């Protein structure tokens, strides 16, 4: 689910698509929650809750997390902010 969501966000942000058909994301959602296997309307709040839960489950499966060696001063500098 997380990979399909990431792919969907990339398609949205690349600026090359004026129209998107999130078929692979919908397929992943349907596999995770069969209630979405039909064309009936579902509650948007319930759908969002299910998507967020699925993303949380997928992202928490990471066994080893990569450590980032970026100092806060570098981040502040890149953003044009002071550390104060």
N, C-alpha and C positions, 0 to 999 in steps of 0.2 A: 504494500500500500504506500509506504514512504517513497519508494522509487518512482511509482506512477505519479504521486503527488508532486515530487520534485520535477519530473519530466513535464508535467502540466504547467508548473510555475515557469520553467524555462521557456516553454512555448509562448506563454503570455508575455514574458519579459523580453523576448528576442526582437519583437517589433516586426517580424516578417509575416505574421499571420493576422489578417484582418478578421478572420472567422476561425474559431476553434471548434473541433468536435472531440470532446474528451472521452472517446470511446474506451481507451485502455484504462483510464481512471475509473470510469463507470463499471467496467468489467471487474476491476480489482475490488471496488466497493460491493458489487453484487456477490463476489466470492466470499468476502468477509461477512456480509450481512444479507442473507437471502430475501429479506423483506423488500429489498430494492430490485428483485428479479422481474418485476412487472412494470407496466407503464403507468400505474396508478400514482396519483400525487401522494407524497408523504409529507409529514410535518418537517419544516425546514430546521427547527430547533433540534429535533430528534436526529435528523440527518447530520447536522454539524457536530452534534455530540458523539455520534458513532464514528465520524471521520476523525475527530480529535482523539478519541480513545484508541482507534486503530493506529494512528500515527504514533501515539505515545507508546503503545505496545511494541511496534516495530523499532522505534528508536531506542527503547530500553533493552533490546536484545543485543546491543553492541557489547561484545565481550571486553575488548580493550579500547579505551578511549585515547585518542592521540593528544599528546600534550603540546600546547602551543607555546613557543618561546618568544612571545612578543611582550615587551615591557609596556606598561601603561603610558609612560612618557612618550613612546613612539606612537602609540595610538592617538594620544592627545595632539601631538605634533602634526600627524597626518590629517586630523580633523580640524586643525587650526584653532585648537582650544588650549587654554593654559591649565595646568594641573591644580590650580587653586580651588 
